[in-house]
């Protein structure tokens, strides 16, 4: 897969990715993943290992706004399921049982808990992972997971189960702020959390928020940021050349960050759809492609009307000026005008195209619907059949920016 090529706002420099996994680390990851995968096959059956079509790995510097922007990212990608927060999985009953047995929750347990969770039907279309991967072993396990998903897709490609094993898409999304901004936001969050919790305790109303020690100590906040750069950043960077990678500036205001996210997640179906689907849709242009030269093409058409079809063009413009514009003017406040017309000139398809183009050039949006009405004219006395003629009524809708009236 190729990485995203969308132009990005400038971000402060970051450290380069560290060395790749050693042969021993790769072997450890393969053993861990192999063990987890065998358990999944035994517990669920191979044909039921149906993972999300789209996986979004959400990473970010402390204070970059992962929690704030997760909902926006979820809505932008059309996902209805809640994000998978790794820290919450580590507080699950399964993880607690591991801790209660006196064991540490290591990479194997994290990978096992996560993959089981992703098999829930609610994640079939896509999932946002918050806090994964965080180690090099977890990175390698992610690669192995995608390899297995592609293998299952090939295995079930020409079977009735193929819809459950679609081409996987992985996005790496990193929200970034510089060290100074990160520390300031962490400490601000600490002050706000403390004030909120004090009010909850005083009033007995509301829910206590998590109060992190790092949000009250500048030294700890700085250390947390450096851990991000030295560990999490390294892990995410190692995936840059494999999956769709998005480095998003979260330095500005909330609205600016949302726009940065939208720019990064522009339409890219050829990277996400099954190749067979891409071939099927190849003849339908993407909207962004056809609007690039839309204005120039409109001007060219209008000039051709005047130069090559002057008589019809003149009739159309007269009709617009005398019959439509007076009605449009009366609806200047609402911004929508509806006109029914029976003009013979409109029976020419070229005239209809001219009408739409004229309004487009003038900043309106015109839609024309042809309504056919059967009008009874006479009765055949011999058969009793009623003979009708067809009357064409052109229903024209003109939309534009309405007037804003100051009230009060």
C-alpha positions in Angstrom: 0.0 0.0 0.0 1.1 3.5 -0.6 1.1 6.2 2.0 -1.1 9.3 1.9 0.2 12.1 -0.2 -2.1 14.8 1.0 -0.4 18.1 1.6 0.0 18.8 5.3 0.3 21.8 7.5 3.9 22.2 8.8 4.7 20.5 12.0 7.7 20.8 14.3 10.5 18.4 13.5 10.4 14.9 15.0 13.1 12.3 15.7 13.7 9.7 13.0 12.5 6.2 13.6 14.9 4.0 15.5 16.4 0.8 14.4 14.1 -2.0 13.1 13.3 -5.1 15.0 16.1 -7.6 15.6 15.8 -11.1 14.3 15.1 -12.2 17.9 12.3 -9.6 18.4 10.7 -10.7 15.1 10.9 -14.3 16.2 9.3 -13.4 19.5 6.5 -11.5 17.7 5.9 -14.5 15.4 5.7 -16.9 18.3 3.3 -14.6 20.2 1.0 -14.0 17.2 1.1 -17.7 16.2 0.0 -18.7 19.6 -2.9 -16.1 19.7 -4.0 -17.1 16.2 -4.2 -20.8 17.0 -6.4 -20.1 20.0 -8.7 -17.9 17.9 -9.1 -20.6 15.3 -9.8 -23.2 18.0 -12.3 -21.0 19.8 -14.1 -19.4 16.8 -13.3 -21.5 13.7 -11.3 -20.2 10.8 -14.4 -19.1 8.8 -15.4 -16.9 11.7 -12.2 -14.9 12.0 -13.9 -11.8 10.5 -11.9 -8.7 11.4 -12.7 -5.0 10.6 -12.6 -3.9 7.0 -10.9 -0.7 8.1 -8.5 -0.3 11.1 -7.6 3.2 12.2 -4.6 3.4 14.6 -4.9 6.6 16.5 -1.8 7.8 18.1 -0.8 11.2 19.4 1.4 13.3 21.7 0.1 13.9 25.2 -2.4 16.7 25.0 -2.8 16.4 21.2 -6.5 15.8 21.6 -7.0 12.1 20.8 -10.1 11.9 23.0 -11.4 15.2 21.7 -11.1 14.2 18.1 -11.9 10.5 18.2 -15.7 11.2 17.8 -15.1 13.5 14.8 -12.8 10.9 13.1 -15.4 8.2 13.8 -18.2 10.2 12.2 -16.0 11.2 9.2 -15.3 7.6 8.4 -18.9 6.6 8.9 -18.2 4.2 11.8 -21.0 3.6 14.4 -19.0 1.5 16.9 -17.2 3.1 19.9 -13.4 3.3 19.7 -11.3 0.4 21.1 -9.3 2.0 23.9 -6.4 -0.4 24.9 -6.2 1.0 28.4 -9.8 0.0 28.9 -9.2 -3.5 27.6 -6.4 -3.8 30.2 -9.0 -3.1 32.9 -11.3 -5.7 31.6 -12.2 -8.8 33.7 -9.9 -10.9 31.5 -7.0 -8.6 32.1 -7.8 -8.4 35.8 -7.7 -12.2 36.0 -4.1 -12.1 34.6 -3.1 -9.5 37.1 -4.8 -11.4 40.0 -2.7 -14.4 39.1 0.3 -12.4 39.7 1.3 -11.9 36.1 2.1 -8.8 34.0 -0.1 -7.9 31.1 2.5 -8.2 28.3 2.4 -8.1 24.6 0.9 -11.5 24.2 -2.0 -10.6 26.4 -2.6 -7.3 24.8 -2.6 -8.8 21.3 -4.9 -11.6 22.4 -7.4 -9.3 24.2 -7.4 -7.0 21.2 -8.0 -9.6 18.5 -10.8 -11.2 20.4 -12.4 -7.8 20.9 -12.1 -7.0 17.2 -14.1 -10.1 16.3 -17.3 -8.6 17.8 -19.8 -8.0 14.9 -20.1 -4.3 15.6 -16.5 -3.8 14.3 -17.0 -5.5 11.0 -16.9 -2.3 8.9 -14.2 -0.6 10.9 -12.6 0.2 14.2 -10.5 3.0 15.8 -7.7 1.7 18.0 -6.6 4.1 20.7 -3.2 3.1 22.2 -2.1 0.3 19.8 0.6 -0.5 18.9 2.9 0.8 21.6 5.8 -1.6 21.3 7.9 -3.1 18.4 6.5 -6.5 19.1 2.9 -5.1 18.8 3.9 -3.5 15.5 5.1 -6.8 14.1 1.9 -8.5 15.3 -0.2 -5.9 13.5 1.7 -6.7 10.3 1.1 -10.4 10.8 -2.6 -9.8 11.4 -3.0 -7.9 8.1 -1.1 -10.7 6.4 -3.5 -13.3 7.8 -6.5 -11.1 6.8 -5.2 -11.0 3.3 -4.7 -14.7 3.3 -8.2 -15.3 4.4 -9.5 -13.0 1.7 -7.6 -15.0 -0.9 -8.9 -18.3 0.6 -12.6 -17.2 0.6 -12.4 -15.0 -2.5 -14.7 -17.1 -4.8 -17.0 -18.4 -2.1 -20.3 -17.2 -0.6 -18.2 -16.0 2.5 -16.1 -13.5 0.5 -18.2 -10.5 1.7 -16.8 -11.3 5.2 -13.2 -11.2 4.1 -12.8 -7.9 2.3 -9.6 -6.1 1.4 -8.3 -4.6 4.7 -7.4 -1.0 5.0 -5.1 0.3 7.7 -4.7 4.0 8.5 -2.0 5.4 10.9 -3.2 8.7 12.3 -0.8 10.7 14.5 -2.0 13.9 16.1 1.0 16.0 16.9 1.7 19.1 19.0 5.2 20.3 20.1 6.6 19.8 23.5 5.7 23.3 24.8 2.1 23.0 23.7 1.8 19.4 25.1 3.0 20.4 28.5 0.7 23.4 28.6 -2.3 21.3 27.7 -1.5 18.6 30.2 -1.2 21.1 33.0 -4.4 22.9 31.9 -6.2 19.6 31.9 -5.0 18.9 35.4 -6.3 22.2 36.7 -9.7 21.7 35.0 -10.0 18.1 36.2 -9.2 19.1 39.8 -11.8 21.9 39.8 -14.4 19.5 38.2 -13.8 16.8 40.8 -14.0 19.2 43.7 -17.4 20.4 42.4 -18.6 16.8 42.0 -17.5 16.0 45.6 -19.1 19.2 46.9 -22.4 18.9 45.1 -22.7 15.1 44.8 -23.7 15.6 41.2 -21.7 14.3 38.2 -18.9 11.8 37.6 -15.3 12.1 38.8 -12.8 12.4 36.0 -9.4 10.5 35.9 -6.9 12.7 37.7 -3.4 11.9 36.4 -0.3 12.8 38.4 1.5 13.8 35.2 -1.1 16.6 34.7 0.0 18.4 37.8 3.8 18.2 37.6 5.7 19.9 34.7 8.6 17.5 35.0 6.3 14.4 34.7 4.4 16.0 31.8 7.7 16.6 30.0 8.8 13.1 30.7 5.5 11.7 29.3 6.0 13.7 26.1 9.5 12.3 25.7 8.3 8.8 26.2 5.9 9.4 23.3 8.7 10.6 21.1 11.1 7.8 22.0 8.7 4.8 22.1 5.2 5.4 20.6 6.5 7.6 17.8 9.1 5.1 16.9 6.5 2.3 16.7 4.1 4.3 14.5 6.9 5.5 12.2 7.9 1.9 11.5 4.5 1.4 9.8 4.7 4.5 7.6 6.0 2.7 4.5 3.4 -0.1 4.8 0.0 1.5 5.6 -1.8 4.8 4.9 0.1 7.3 7.1 -1.4 10.6 8.3 0.6 13.1 10.4 -1.9 15.7 11.5 -1.1 19.0 13.2 -3.2 19.4 16.3 -1.4 22.6 17.3 -4.2 25.0 16.4 -7.8 25.6 17.4 -10.4 22.8 17.5 -11.9 23.8 14.1 -8.5 24.0 12.5 -7.6 20.5 13.7 -10.9 19.1 12.3 -10.1 20.7 8.9 -6.6 19.1 9.0 -8.2 15.7 9.7 -10.6 16.1 6.8 -7.8 17.0 4.4 -5.9 13.9 5.4 -8.9 11.6 5.0 -9.9 12.7 1.5 -11.6 10.3 -0.9 -9.3 7.4 -1.7 -11.6 4.5 -2.7 -9.0 2.9 -5.1 -6.9 2.2 -2.0 -9.8 0.8 0.0 -12.2 -1.0 -2.4 -11.8 -4.5 -3.6 -9.9 -4.5 -7.0 -13.0 -6.0 -8.7 -15.2 -3.2 -7.4 -12.6 -0.6 -8.6 -12.7 -2.1 -12.1 -16.5 -2.0 -12.1 -16.6 1.7 -11.1 -13.8 2.8 -13.3 -16.1 4.5 -15.8 -17.7 6.8 -13.1 -15.4 9.8 -12.5 -14.7 10.9 -8.9 -16.4 14.3 -8.1 -13.1 16.0 -7.3 -11.8 15.1 -10.8 -14.7 16.5 -12.8 -15.0 19.8 -10.9 -11.3 20.8 -11.6 -12.1 22.1 -15.1 -15.9 22.6 -14.6 -15.8 26.3 -14.9 -13.7 26.3 -18.1 -16.0 23.7 -19.6 -19.1 25.7 -18.7 -17.7 28.8 -20.4 -16.8 26.8 -23.5 -20.3 25.4 -23.8 -21.9 28.8 -23.4 -19.7 30.3 -26.1 -20.5 27.4 -28.4 -24.3 28.1 -27.9 -23.9 31.7 -29.0 -21.6 30.8 -31.9 -23.2 27.6 -33.2 -26.8 27.6 -31.9 -27.6 31.3 -31.8 -31.3 31.1 -32.6 -32.1 28.5 -29.9 -29.9 30.2 -27.4 -31.7 33.6 -28.0 -35.1 32.0 -27.4 -33.8 30.3 -24.2 -32.4 33.5 -22.8 -35.5 35.5 -23.6 -37.6 32.8 -21.9 -35.4 33.0 -18.8 -35.4 36.8 -18.7 -39.2 37.2 -19.2 -40.7 34.1 -17.6 -38.3 32.8 -14.9 -36.4 35.8 -13.5 -39.6 37.7 -12.4 -40.6 34.7 -10.3 -37.1 34.3 -9.0 -37.1 37.9 -7.8 -40.3 37.3 -5.9 -38.6 34.5 -4.0 -35.3 36.3 -3.2 -35.8 35.8 0.5 -36.4 32.0 0.5 -33.8 31.3 -2.1 -36.0 28.7 -3.9 -38.3 29.3 -6.9 -40.6 26.8 -8.6 -41.8 27.4 -12.2 -44.1 25.3 -14.3 -43.7 26.0 -18.1 -45.0 24.6 -21.3 -42.7 26.5 -23.6 -42.2 24.6 -26.9 -38.5 25.7 -27.1 -37.8 23.5 -24.0 -38.8 20.4 -25.9 -35.4 20.6 -27.5 -32.9 18.7 -25.2 -30.2 21.2 -26.2 -32.5 24.1 -24.9 -32.8 22.4 -21.5 -29.0 22.1 -21.3 -28.7 25.8 -22.2 -31.1 26.8 -19.5 -29.3 24.8 -16.8 -25.9 26.2 -18.0 -27.1 29.8 -18.0 -28.2 29.5 -14.4 -25.1 27.7 -13.4 -22.9 30.5 -14.9 -25.0 33.1 -12.9 -24.5 31.3 -9.6 -27.9 29.5 -9.4 -28.6 25.7 -9.2 -31.3 24.7 -11.7 -33.1 21.4 -11.9 -35.7 20.6 -14.6 -38.2 17.8 -14.4 -40.4 16.8 -17.4 -43.9 15.9 -16.3 -46.2 14.3 -18.9 -50.0 14.8 -18.5 -52.6 12.9 -20.5 -55.4 15.3 -21.6 -58.6 13.6 -22.9 -59.7 15.1 -26.2 -62.4 13.0 -27.8 -64.2 9.7 -27.7 -64.2 7.2 -30.5 -67.9 6.6 -31.0 -67.3 3.2 -32.6 -65.2 1.7 -29.8 -65.9 4.0 -26.9 -62.1 4.6 -26.4 -61.0 7.9 -25.1 -58.3 9.5 -27.1 -55.8 11.7 -25.2 -53.0 14.0 -26.1 -49.8 14.2 -24.1 -49.0 17.6 -22.6 -45.5 18.2 -21.4 -45.0 20.4 -18.3 -41.5 21.5 -17.5 -41.1 21.8 -13.8 -38.2 24.1 -13.1 -36.6 24.5 -9.7 -34.1 27.4 -9.1 -32.1 27.4 -5.9 -29.7 30.2 -4.7 -28.5 31.9 -1.6 -31.5 33.5 -0.1 -31.7 36.9 1.6 -30.9 37.2 5.4 -33.6 39.4 6.9 -32.7 41.2 10.2 -35.5 40.7 12.6 -36.5 42.5 15.8 
